[in-house]
Amino acid sequence: MSFETISVVGLGYIGLPTAAMFASRKKQVIGVDVNQHAVDTINQGKIHIVEPELDMIVNAAVTEGYLKAVTTPESADAFLIAVPTPFLPCKESEVPAPDLSYIEAASKAIAPVLKKGDLVILESTSPVGATEQMAVWLAQSRSDLTFPQTHGESADINIAHCPERVLPGHVVRELVENDRVIGGLTPKCSRRSVELYETFVQGECVITNARTAEMAKLTENSCRDVQIAFANELSIICDRLDINVWELISLANRHPRINILNPGPGVGGHCIAVDPWFIVSKTPDEAKIIHTARKVNDFKPDWVINKVKIAIADFLKLNPKKTMLDVRVSFFGLAFKPDIDDLRESPSLAIAKEIATFHPGDTNFIEPNISLLPECLNGKGKLVSIDKAFKETDIAVLLVDHKEFKNVVSIPSNIILIDTKGIW
C-alpha cells in the first residue's frame, strides 16, 4: 500500500524538517502541533526554528500545497510521532525517569482518525519499551481495530520505531543521507516503514526490532556522553595541575588510535544530556559507567560557575575601590552547541542564569543566533553585540564556540577571561 498522505505529529526541530522532506517529494503532508504560533507560522510558509535550508523547503512545500499545519490530527496513511520525551520531576539525588505523557497524548490524539492499513511510527527518542506502550495506548483507544501486539502480521495497524539521528545545523542533509534504524513490532511493520522512509532517505534503512531500535539511539548518545565526560574530567584535572588541556589533547591525539574530544562547560541539548538517563533509569545497577559519565557532565557547569565567582573575587582584589555592583560580566554563547539557536538543556544558559541571578552588577549576554533573551534571563541582563560586550566587560566567559566568536582577533588585555572552549 502506498503512502499518499503523511501526518507528522510534533513540528519541532525534527518533526518540521521531516514533514518538509516528505512534502518536497510531492507527498501530501499534514503537520500537527499544539503550538498555535508554530502552526500559523508554517502555514505562512515560514519556520519558527533556525535550521539552514529548511526555510526554503517549507516555503516551497506550503506554496505548492503539499504541506499544511493543523492543531488537530486528520486522516492520513502514515503517522510519524516526533514529540518531546523529557524527565518526570525528581529530587536532585534521584535518577531522572522519562516522561512519556507527550507520546501518550499524541497517541490518543491520532487514535480517532486511524483506519485499517495505517502505519504509526514513533520517532521520539524513547526508553526501551516505549513503542510497545504506544501500541497499547492506541489499542485501548480503538478497540474496533487490531494491533501487532495481539494480531501480529495480520494487524489492521502497523507500528514501528525509527529514531532520528541528525545533527542540528545539518538536519536537512542528514535526514536524506544518514542510515535509518527501523524496528517494527512485526516484520511487516518494518517493511512498510522502510517503504515510507525510502520516499526521501538515500542512506540505508536497516531493519531490527523495536526494542533494539530504541536502544540504538540511546547507545549512540550515551557513547558520546561518556567520551565528553572523559574530556571534561580531564579539563578539571589539568586546571588543578596548571596544564593547558587543549594542548594536552592535541598532543595525545597524535597517537594513531587516540581521539579525545574537546571539553566544554557541560553537555546540553535534547539528546546527549537526556538519553543516557533512559538507560540508567531502566537498569540502574548495570549502567555504572553511563551513570558516572552523566554525573561528571552534570557537575561541569557548577565547576564553571565557581570559576566565574573566583574571577569576580580576583577582580575585586585587583580593584579594591570597586564593589560587586561595579563588576561587569559577559557571557559569550547561550545555545547548547555552536551555530544554532537551540537552548534546550543548555549548560551555557544554566551557567549564565546562575551567575546573573547571583551577581548584582551588570550582566551581558552575547548569542548571535537569537534576537530575544529567553524568559529565564528576562530582567537579568542585556542581549548585546560582541563589540559592545568587549567595551562593557570586566570578565568574559566564553561558553560556546560560535563561528562569530572564532573570528575574534584579540581580547582586550584588561579583561579577565574564562574560556571553556579553548578558542581565545
C-alpha positions in Angstrom: 0.0 0.0 0.0 1.4 3.4 -1.0 1.5 6.4 1.3 -0.1 9.4 -0.3 -0.9 11.4 2.8 1.5 11.5 5.7 0.9 13.1 9.1 3.8 14.3 11.3 2.8 14.9 14.9 5.2 17.4 16.6 6.6 20.2 14.4 9.8 21.0 16.3 13.5 20.6 15.4 12.9 17.1 14.0 9.2 16.9 13.0 9.2 20.0 10.8 12.2 19.1 8.7 10.8 15.5 8.4 7.5 16.9 7.3 9.2 19.2 4.8 11.3 16.4 3.3 8.2 14.3 2.6 6.4 17.3 1.1 9.4 18.0 -1.1 8.8 14.6 -2.7 5.3 15.7 -3.6 3.5 13.8 -0.8 0.6 15.4 0.9 1.8 16.2 4.4 -0.3 17.2 7.4 1.8 18.6 10.3 0.2 18.6 13.7 1.3 20.7 16.7 -0.4 22.0 19.8 1.5 25.3 19.4 -0.8 27.6 17.5 2.0 30.1 16.8 4.1 27.3 15.1 1.1 26.2 13.1 0.3 29.7 11.9 3.9 30.4 11.1 4.3 27.3 9.0 1.0 27.9 7.1 2.5 31.3 6.1 5.4 29.4 4.5 7.8 30.4 7.3 9.6 28.5 10.1 9.7 29.0 13.8 13.1 27.4 14.4 16.6 28.1 13.0 17.9 25.4 10.6 19.8 26.1 7.4 17.9 25.5 4.1 14.7 24.5 5.9 13.0 27.8 5.3 13.2 27.5 1.5 11.9 23.9 1.6 9.0 24.7 3.9 8.1 27.8 1.8 8.1 25.8 -1.4 6.1 23.0 0.1 3.4 25.3 1.6 3.2 27.4 -1.6 2.8 24.4 -3.8 0.1 22.9 -1.5 1.9 19.8 -0.3 2.3 20.9 3.4 -0.2 22.3 5.9 -0.1 22.6 9.6 -3.1 22.0 12.0 -3.7 21.6 15.7 -6.0 18.6 15.4 -4.9 15.4 13.6 -6.6 14.5 10.4 -6.8 11.2 8.5 -3.6 10.0 6.8 -1.9 6.8 5.6 1.1 7.1 7.9 1.6 8.9 11.2 5.1 9.9 12.5 5.2 10.9 16.1 8.1 13.3 16.9 7.2 14.8 20.3 9.4 15.5 23.3 10.3 12.9 25.9 11.5 14.9 28.9 12.0 13.8 32.5 9.5 13.4 35.3 10.1 15.6 38.3 12.6 14.2 40.7 14.8 15.1 43.6 18.4 16.1 42.9 19.8 12.8 44.2 17.4 10.6 42.2 17.8 9.1 38.8 15.6 11.0 36.3 12.8 8.9 34.8 11.4 9.5 31.3 8.1 11.3 30.9 6.0 9.6 28.2 3.0 11.8 28.6 3.6 13.6 25.3 3.8 10.3 23.4 0.6 9.2 25.2 -1.2 12.4 24.3 -0.1 12.2 20.7 -1.2 8.5 20.5 -4.7 9.4 21.9 -4.9 12.4 19.5 -4.3 10.4 16.4 -6.4 7.3 17.5 -9.8 8.7 16.4 -8.6 9.1 12.8 -6.8 5.8 12.4 -8.2 3.4 9.8 -7.3 -0.1 8.7 -3.9 -0.2 6.8 -2.4 2.8 8.6 1.2 2.9 9.8 2.3 4.6 13.0 6.0 5.3 13.6 7.4 6.6 16.9 10.4 8.9 16.1 10.7 10.4 19.6 13.9 9.3 21.4 12.4 6.8 23.9 13.3 4.4 26.7 13.2 0.7 25.8 9.6 -0.5 25.6 8.0 2.9 24.7 6.9 1.8 21.2 5.1 -1.2 22.7 3.5 1.1 25.3 2.3 3.4 22.5 0.7 0.4 20.8 -1.1 -0.4 24.0 -2.4 3.2 24.2 -3.6 3.1 20.6 -5.3 -0.3 21.2 -7.1 1.0 24.3 -8.4 3.9 22.3 -9.5 1.9 19.3 -11.0 -1.5 20.2 -12.5 -1.7 16.7 -9.0 -2.1 15.2 -6.4 -4.8 15.7 -2.8 -4.1 16.6 0.5 -6.1 16.3 0.8 -7.0 19.9 -2.3 -9.2 19.6 -2.7 -9.9 15.9 0.9 -9.9 14.6 1.3 -9.7 10.9 -2.5 -9.6 10.3 -3.0 -6.5 12.4 -5.0 -3.6 11.0 -2.5 -1.1 12.2 1.3 -1.4 11.7 3.6 0.1 14.3 7.4 0.8 14.4 10.1 2.8 16.0 12.6 4.8 13.9 14.7 7.2 16.0 16.0 10.4 14.4 19.8 10.7 14.3 20.6 14.1 12.8 22.9 16.9 13.8 21.3 20.3 14.5 22.5 22.7 11.8 22.8 19.9 9.3 19.4 18.3 9.6 18.2 18.7 6.0 21.2 17.0 4.6 21.5 14.3 7.2 17.8 13.4 7.0 18.4 12.4 3.4 21.9 10.9 3.7 22.1 9.2 7.1 21.2 5.5 7.5 18.0 4.8 9.5 17.5 2.1 12.1 13.9 0.8 11.8 12.4 -1.5 14.3 8.9 -2.8 13.7 6.7 -4.7 16.1 6.5 -7.3 13.3 8.5 -7.8 10.1 5.6 -6.3 8.1 5.7 -3.2 10.2 9.4 -2.9 9.4 9.0 -3.5 5.7 6.2 -0.9 5.4 8.3 1.6 7.4 11.2 1.1 5.0 8.9 1.8 2.1 7.8 5.0 3.7 11.3 6.4 4.5 12.6 5.5 1.1 10.4 8.3 -0.2 13.4 10.6 0.6 16.1 8.7 2.5 19.2 7.9 0.5 21.0 6.2 3.3 20.4 2.5 4.1 17.3 1.6 6.1 18.5 -1.1 8.5 15.8 -3.4 10.0 15.8 -4.6 13.6 13.1 -5.0 16.3 11.6 -2.1 18.1 13.4 -2.5 21.4 16.8 -2.7 19.7 16.0 0.4 17.6 15.1 2.3 20.8 18.3 1.2 22.5 20.4 2.0 19.4 19.6 5.8 19.7 20.2 5.7 23.5 23.5 3.9 22.9 24.8 6.4 20.3 24.2 9.3 22.6 25.4 7.6 25.7 28.7 6.8 24.0 29.1 10.4 23.1 28.3 11.4 26.7 30.9 9.0 28.1 33.5 10.4 25.7 32.7 14.0 26.6 32.8 13.2 30.3 36.4 11.9 29.9 37.3 15.2 28.2 35.5 17.3 30.8 37.1 15.4 33.7 40.5 15.8 32.0 40.0 19.6 31.8 39.2 19.8 35.6 42.4 17.7 36.3 44.5 19.9 34.1 43.2 23.0 35.6 44.3 21.7 39.0 47.7 20.8 37.7 48.2 24.0 35.7 48.3 22.3 32.3 46.7 23.6 29.1 44.1 20.9 28.4 43.7 21.7 24.7 47.4 21.5 24.1 47.4 18.2 26.0 44.6 16.7 24.0 46.2 17.9 20.7 49.4 16.0 21.7 47.6 12.9 22.9 45.5 12.8 19.7 48.7 12.4 17.6 48.6 8.8 18.7 47.1 6.9 15.8 44.5 5.2 18.0 43.5 8.0 20.3 40.7 10.5 19.5 39.9 12.6 22.6 37.1 15.1 22.3 37.4 18.7 23.4 36.0 19.7 26.8 33.3 22.4 27.3 31.1 23.8 30.0 28.9 20.7 30.2 26.6 18.8 27.9 23.3 20.1 26.6 20.6 19.5 24.0 17.6 17.3 23.9 19.6 14.1 23.3 23.1 13.6 24.8 22.1 15.2 28.2 18.9 13.3 28.4 19.1 9.9 26.7 21.7 8.2 29.0 19.3 8.6 31.9 16.7 6.5 30.0 19.2 3.6 30.2 20.2 4.3 33.8 16.5 4.5 34.9 15.8 1.1 33.4 19.0 -0.6 34.6 20.4 1.4 37.5 22.6 -1.5 38.8 24.2 -2.3 35.5 24.7 1.2 33.9 27.7 2.2 36.1 29.9 3.9 33.6 27.0 5.6 31.9 25.7 6.9 35.2 29.1 8.2 36.2 29.6 10.0 32.9 26.2 11.7 33.4 27.3 12.9 36.9 30.6 14.2 35.6 29.0 16.2 32.8 26.2 17.5 35.1 28.9 18.7 37.5 30.9 20.7 34.9 28.5 23.7 34.9 28.9 24.0 38.6 32.7 23.9 38.2 32.5 26.8 35.6 30.2 28.8 37.9 32.7 28.5 40.7 35.5 29.7 38.3 33.4 32.8 37.5 32.9 33.6 41.1 36.6 33.2 41.7 37.3 35.6 38.8 34.9 38.2 40.3 36.8 37.9 43.6 40.1 38.3 41.8 38.9 41.4 40.0 37.8 43.0 43.3 41.2 42.2 44.8 42.9 44.0 41.9 40.4 46.9 42.1 39.9 47.4 45.9 37.9 50.7 45.4 35.2 48.8 43.4 32.3 46.7 44.7 30.3 43.8 43.2 28.0 46.3 41.7 30.9 47.7 39.6 31.9 44.3 38.1 30.6 43.7 34.6 30.3 40.1 33.4 29.6 39.0 29.8 28.6 35.5 28.7 29.5 34.6 25.1 27.1 31.9 23.9 23.8 30.5 25.4 23.0 27.7 22.9 23.9 24.1 23.7 26.2 23.8 20.8 27.8 26.1 18.1 26.0 28.0 15.4 22.4 27.1 16.3 19.6 28.8 18.3 18.7 25.8 20.4 18.8 26.4 24.1 17.3 23.1 25.3 19.2 21.6 28.2 22.0 24.1 27.5 24.7 24.2 30.2 25.7 27.6 28.9 22.3 29.0 29.6 22.2 27.4 33.1 25.6 28.9 33.9 24.6 32.4 32.6 21.3 32.3 34.6 23.0 31.2 37.8 25.6 34.0 37.7 23.2 36.6 36.5 20.9 35.7 39.4 23.7 35.8 42.0 25.7 38.8 40.6 24.3 42.3 41.4 26.5 44.0 38.8 25.8 44.5 35.0 25.5 41.3 33.0 25.7 41.0 29.2 24.7 38.0 27.0 26.1 37.6 23.6 24.2 35.0 21.5 24.3 35.7 17.7 21.6 33.2 16.9 18.7 34.7 18.9 17.0 38.1 18.8 15.3 37.9 22.2 16.6 36.6 25.5 14.8 33.5 26.9 12.3 34.2 29.6 14.6 32.8 32.3 17.0 35.7 31.7 14.5 38.5 31.5 15.5 41.3 33.8 18.8 39.7 34.5 20.9 41.4 31.8 21.1 42.6 28.2 21.5 40.9 24.9 24.3 42.8 23.2 26.8 42.6 20.3 30.3 41.2 20.5 31.8 44.7 20.1 29.6 46.3 22.7 30.3 43.5 25.2 34.1 43.9 24.9 33.7 47.6 25.6 31.5 47.0 28.7 33.1 43.9 30.3 35.5 43.2 33.1 35.1 39.4 33.0 34.3 37.5 29.8 33.0 33.9 29.9 33.3 32.0 26.6 30.8 29.2 26.7 30.0 28.3 23.1 32.4 28.2 20.1 30.2 30.0 17.7 31.8 31.0 14.4 31.4 34.7 15.3 33.5 34.1 18.4 36.2 32.2 16.5 36.6 35.2 14.3 37.5 37.5 17.2 41.1 38.6 16.6 42.0 39.7 20.1 40.6 40.2 23.5 41.2 43.5 25.4 44.1 42.9 27.8 42.2 44.4 30.8 39.5 41.7 30.6 39.7 38.6 32.8 38.9 35.7 30.5 37.3 32.3 31.3 37.4 30.2 28.1 35.6 26.9 28.4 36.2 26.0 24.7 39.8 26.9 24.2 39.4 29.3 21.3 40.6 32.5 22.9 
